[in-house]
Amino acid sequence: MPFIQPSARTEPLLRAVVLALKAMDKDTRADISKVTRDTLNPIWREAIATHANGSRMDNLVFGKGARVAAGNPSRAIAASSRRPLRRGAGGFIPDQQGRALEFGADRSSVATYRRRGKGKAHSVTRHTNRGLPARNRKGRVVYPAFAEVAPRMVSLWTQTIVRRLHEAFEKG
């Protein structure tokens, strides 16, 4: 679950802005990217922190690397670290396992395996998903946060591009 990106295919106005950004010179695009990152990063990080509900694991997985990658169109990124979390998290890798934390799991599922203990082999049954939240199809942190701030982020990104385009025409 490295990033979420709005689709320019379904929105004609957003498609026009994407095409306008493609037509701009390199310096103007770089300036827009910098302004986009500076403006949207605090909004995205605040939304993630709000939806993490103070959970230590949610903050470690989703909040720590939350950022907006400027581009055409910009991408909201969370849970993209490929490094295992430190102690207490059992080697949880956000990039690979963040989806399980975001959407939860069937907490009643069990795994049975055989092991040897004190010279005898016996079966052990474990509830392997008890450490994860309950299943939630709509997501718990990232997806609700993005649904809340996406209109604002897309609007700010679009306004920045239109303003820079207008300034470029005024100069030239």
C-alpha positions in Angstrom: 0.0 0.0 0.0 2.6 2.5 -0.9 0.5 5.3 -2.4 -2.9 6.6 -3.3 -3.3 8.7 -6.4 -6.4 10.5 -7.8 -7.4 9.5 -11.3 -7.2 12.1 -14.1 -8.9 9.7 -16.4 -12.4 10.2 -14.9 -12.2 13.9 -14.2 -12.0 16.1 -17.3 -10.9 19.2 -15.4 -8.2 17.3 -13.6 -7.1 15.9 -17.0 -6.8 19.5 -18.3 -4.6 20.5 -15.4 -2.4 17.4 -15.9 -1.9 18.4 -19.6 -1.2 22.0 -18.7 1.5 20.9 -16.3 3.0 18.7 -19.0 3.2 21.7 -21.3 5.1 23.9 -18.8 8.8 24.4 -18.8 11.1 22.5 -16.5 11.7 25.3 -14.0 8.1 26.0 -13.5 7.3 22.3 -13.0 10.1 22.1 -10.4 8.7 25.2 -8.6 5.2 23.7 -8.6 6.5 20.4 -7.2 8.3 22.2 -4.4 5.2 24.3 -3.5 3.0 21.2 -3.7 5.2 19.3 -1.3 5.5 22.2 1.1 1.8 22.8 1.1 0.3 19.3 1.0 2.7 17.4 3.3 1.4 19.0 6.6 -2.2 18.5 5.5 -1.6 14.8 4.7 0.5 14.1 7.9 -2.2 15.8 10.1 -4.9 13.7 8.5 -3.0 10.5 9.1 -2.2 11.4 12.7 -5.9 12.2 13.3 -7.1 8.9 11.9 -4.4 6.9 13.7 -6.3 7.6 17.0 -3.2 7.6 19.1 -2.4 3.9 18.4 1.4 3.4 18.7 1.4 0.8 15.9 -0.7 3.0 13.5 1.6 5.9 14.1 4.7 3.8 13.5 3.4 2.2 10.3 1.4 5.0 8.7 2.4 8.2 10.3 6.2 8.0 10.3 6.7 8.1 6.5 3.6 9.8 5.4 4.3 12.3 2.7 3.1 13.7 -0.6 5.2 12.9 -3.6 4.9 15.7 -6.1 4.3 14.7 -9.6 1.8 14.8 -12.3 -0.6 14.1 -10.5 0.8 14.1 -6.9 0.6 11.0 -4.8 -0.2 10.6 -1.1 2.2 8.0 0.4 1.9 6.1 3.7 3.3 2.8 5.0 6.1 2.7 2.3 9.1 1.8 4.5 10.7 -1.5 3.6 12.6 -1.6 6.9 11.3 -3.9 9.6 10.0 -2.0 12.7 12.1 -2.2 15.8 11.5 -4.2 19.0 8.0 -4.9 20.0 6.6 -5.0 16.5 7.9 -8.5 15.6 9.7 -7.5 12.4 6.6 -5.9 10.9 7.5 -4.4 7.5 5.1 -1.5 6.6 5.4 -1.8 2.8 4.6 -5.6 2.8 2.2 -5.9 5.8 0.7 -2.4 6.1 -2.4 -3.6 4.2 -3.2 -6.1 7.0 -3.0 -3.3 9.5 -5.1 -1.0 7.4 -7.9 -3.5 6.5 -7.6 -5.8 9.5 -8.0 -9.6 9.5 -10.2 -12.4 10.6 -9.2 -12.5 14.2 -10.8 -15.9 14.8 -8.6 -17.8 12.3 -6.3 -20.4 13.7 -3.1 -22.1 12.6 -2.3 -25.6 13.8 1.2 -27.0 13.6 3.2 -29.9 15.1 6.2 -29.4 17.4 8.4 -31.4 19.6 8.6 -30.6 23.3 10.2 -32.7 26.0 10.8 -35.5 23.6 7.2 -35.8 22.4 5.6 -34.4 19.2 2.2 -32.7 19.7 -0.1 -30.3 17.9 -0.4 -26.7 18.8 -3.2 -24.4 17.8 -2.6 -20.6 17.8 -4.8 -17.6 17.0 -2.4 -16.0 14.6 -4.3 -12.8 13.8 -5.2 -11.6 17.3 -2.6 -8.8 17.1 -4.4 -7.3 14.1 -7.5 -5.1 14.2 -10.8 -6.6 13.1 -11.6 -6.7 9.4 -12.7 -3.4 7.9 -13.3 -3.2 4.1 -13.1 0.6 3.9 -9.8 0.9 5.8 -9.0 2.3 9.2 -6.4 5.0 8.8 -5.0 5.8 5.3 -8.2 5.4 3.2 -10.5 7.4 5.5 -7.8 10.1 5.9 -7.4 10.3 2.1 -11.1 10.4 1.5 -11.3 13.4 3.9 -8.4 15.5 2.6 -8.3 14.5 -1.1 -10.7 17.2 -2.3 -8.7 19.8 -0.5 -5.4 18.5 -1.7 -6.5 18.2 -5.4 -8.0 21.7 -5.2 -4.8 23.2 -3.8 -2.7 21.4 -6.4 -4.9 22.5 -9.2 -4.9 26.1 -7.9 -1.1 26.2 -7.7 -0.8 25.0 -11.3 -3.4 27.4 -12.6 -1.8 30.3 -10.7 1.7 29.4 -12.0 0.4 29.1 -15.6 -1.3 32.5 -15.3 2.0 34.0 -14.0 3.9 32.5 -16.8 1.6 34.0 -19.4 1.8 37.4 -17.7 5.6 37.3 -18.0 5.8 36.0 -21.5 
